[in-house]
Amino acid sequence: MSPEQEHGHGDDGAAARFLTLTAGAPATGGTFVARHEGRVVFVRGTAPGETVTAQLLEDPREQAHARFWRAEAVDVLEAGLDRVPTVWPEAGTDGVGGAEWAHIALPAQRRIATEVLQDLLRRAHVTSYPLDDVQVEPAPHDVDGLGWRTRVRFAVDEDGRVGMRGWRSHEVRDVGENPLAAEAIRRLDLGSRTAPPGTEAVDAVAPSTGPASVVLIGRGLDPEAVEVPASWGDADVSVRTARGLVPLRGDGLVRERVGERLFAVSATGFWQVHRRAAELLSEVVAGVLRAPRGGSAWDLFGGVGLFAAVAAEQVGEDGQVITVEGNRRASVLAAENLQDLPQVSVATADVTDWVKARRGGVDCVVLDPPRAGAGLELMGLLTRAVRRRIVYVSCEPSTLARDLAAAEKAGWSVVDLRAFDLFPHTHHIESVAVLEPVAR
Ligand SMILES: C[S@@+](CC[C@H](N)C(=O)[O-])C[C@H]1O[C@@H](n2cnc3c(N)ncnc32)[C@H](O)[C@@H]1O
């Protein structure tokens, strides 16, 4: 058992406590489990098997009866085998969020993510699939896990400084080289100039075609007063105020190419973040959806139509695909992006409400919900409505595990499950699970 090491005072003057801890198994949120006098402590900024000095995040006197404590490693006493020099020093202890595994070797990150995913699925009692077979795979051609992030939201402080928030503070910190960001975003060098007064955040996008995009976001921003600096090169520039998006240069859209197809996406709208993700996930979905020619498919949480295009190809012009998306701007763009596919129609609706109101079933469904997952109600509806296959694309394994377990209880079985490292140097995992009814 690790002895308490010393007492100290945190920046805010509250009593801080430093413990010597040895990190064990990975837990959720990128942390590792350590024990102090029998109590579990979830430690951030460490790696399996290493011994660190860690600062408790809460005042232990107020948390004396808490079941667990949380801590951040502030000093490495004995490095673990997986530790490497960080790829992003500004994301280290007390640094910017979004790269909590930057100090862990990339293959080890994937091994640890695999452990977390398998553990979550086991704890949720997902039993129909051999979970030992699930491994987190790298994105194709991703050798160092750098330069993948095609969407970055920068924070801006009251002095106009552009950076990112500390992971546990509101202070805006310098992003340094920002090595996870795509090259086109790094070239903008947004941190080198102050933002116009009233700017609350800056969105930068590096699409797969065309120029980069910068969107200044601020309820009270005056688009006419914004000067575009020369360092932004030929980037498109827009301002998003309380009244909506005002393009200053370009049309407020970016274009993403997947195979032969171009998708227009709002400069602040959702698109898969890793530069290889849209293509990879489209290929994986195409390989497992198996929508029958002339049959029907739903693309739920459809965004601007990425997976509807895949389903449309499979069902052909005699089939029917409905893509359902809650964001009106995204579904208007989906209709435009897929206008050459007469078999596709677009519904703007809450997915659960839409499925509930729908009469009749469907052959296949692809769904790609946000982190909250589909939820038990929607899984119940889908396991009754879908005749052949459900392909579940997930960016949050804990909600995926819950939803797969619910489908199993409803008589479905997981027949394929792959996971991808589409967020290198973070603990996030993208997964694609395939469900089939056991017997009808
Ligand atoms: C993870 S994104 C997936 C988008 C798309 N499948 C893609 O890959 O580009 C989730 C999408 O679901 C939409 N969404 C979130 N909650 C929703 C809900 N309750 N009903 C309908 N759409 C929702 C979001 O606007 C977002 O476009």
Ligand as a Chemical Component Dictionary entry (heavy atoms), coordinates in Angstrom:
data_LIG
# 
_chem_comp.id                   LIG 
_chem_comp.type                 NON-POLYMER 
_chem_comp.pdbx_formal_charge   0 
_chem_comp.three_letter_code    LIG 
# 
loop_
_chem_comp_atom.comp_id 
_chem_comp_atom.atom_id 
_chem_comp_atom.alt_atom_id 
_chem_comp_atom.type_symbol 
_chem_comp_atom.charge 
_chem_comp_atom.model_Cartn_x 
_chem_comp_atom.model_Cartn_y 
_chem_comp_atom.model_Cartn_z 
_chem_comp_atom.pdbx_ordinal 
LIG C1  C1  C 0  -21.915 11.195 -34.541 1  
LIG S1  S1  S 1  -22.808 12.264 -35.597 2  
LIG C2  C2  C 0  -22.991 11.224 -37.008 3  
LIG C3  C3  C 0  -23.338 11.896 -38.310 4  
LIG C4  C4  C 0  -23.149 11.076 -39.568 5  
LIG N1  N1  N 0  -23.579 9.698  -39.410 6  
LIG C5  C5  C 0  -21.723 11.117 -40.060 7  
LIG O1  O1  O 0  -21.011 10.122 -39.908 8  
LIG O2  O2  O -1 -21.306 12.147 -40.590 9  
LIG C6  C6  C 0  -24.360 12.270 -34.818 10 
LIG C7  C7  C 0  -25.421 13.083 -35.506 11 
LIG O3  O3  O 0  -26.648 12.884 -34.817 12 
LIG C8  C8  C 0  -27.359 14.104 -34.742 13 
LIG N2  N2  N 0  -28.245 13.941 -33.574 14 
LIG C9  C9  C 0  -27.909 13.985 -32.269 15 
LIG N3  N3  N 0  -28.961 13.681 -31.490 16 
LIG C10 C10 C 0  -30.001 13.454 -32.333 17 
LIG C11 C11 C 0  -31.354 13.078 -32.131 18 
LIG N4  N4  N 0  -31.846 12.875 -30.900 19 
LIG N5  N5  N 0  -32.141 12.923 -33.214 20 
LIG C12 C12 C 0  -31.648 13.138 -34.457 21 
LIG N6  N6  N 0  -30.360 13.465 -34.713 22 
LIG C13 C13 C 0  -29.552 13.624 -33.660 23 
LIG C14 C14 C 0  -26.301 15.171 -34.653 24 
LIG O4  O4  O 0  -26.799 16.402 -35.134 25 
LIG C15 C15 C 0  -25.201 14.590 -35.549 26 
LIG O5  O5  O 0  -25.338 15.030 -36.862 27 
# 
loop_
_chem_comp_bond.comp_id 
_chem_comp_bond.atom_id_1 
_chem_comp_bond.atom_id_2 
_chem_comp_bond.value_order 
_chem_comp_bond.pdbx_ordinal 
LIG C1  S1  SING 1  
LIG S1  C2  SING 2  
LIG S1  C6  SING 3  
LIG C2  C3  SING 4  
LIG C3  C4  SING 5  
LIG C4  N1  SING 6  
LIG C4  C5  SING 7  
LIG C5  O1  DOUB 8  
LIG C5  O2  SING 9  
LIG C6  C7  SING 10 
LIG C7  O3  SING 11 
LIG C7  C15 SING 12 
LIG O3  C8  SING 13 
LIG C8  N2  SING 14 
LIG C8  C14 SING 15 
LIG N2  C9  SING 16 
LIG N2  C13 SING 17 
LIG C9  N3  DOUB 18 
LIG N3  C10 SING 19 
LIG C10 C11 SING 20 
LIG C10 C13 DOUB 21 
LIG C11 N4  SING 22 
LIG C11 N5  DOUB 23 
LIG N5  C12 SING 24 
LIG C12 N6  DOUB 25 
LIG N6  C13 SING 26 
LIG C14 O4  SING 27 
LIG C14 C15 SING 28 
LIG C15 O5  SING 29 
# 
